[in-house]
């Protein structure tokens, strides 16, 4: 499973991207469960965020959803953090 996260917005407006491929990873099932949960709570189009807040696009195997601060689910927040940390 290929998981991609794109973050835009924020005070400085600096975009950030990360990608993780779960193929062959010992923790692949954990990543995949987290990704499915994050996708389930996402929206098809970018939601309205808050001024200087971050907006995210989560893409899993070509299927994309959008979400924004401060209305992230726990699964979205965890996945975004992990992908941007590991997949930078």
Buried (B, 14 or more C-beta within 10 A) or exposed (E): BBBBBBBBBBEEEEEBBBBBEBEEEEEBEEBBEBBEBBBEBBEEEBBEBEEEBBBBBBBBEEEEBBBBBEBBBEBBBBBBEBBBEEBE
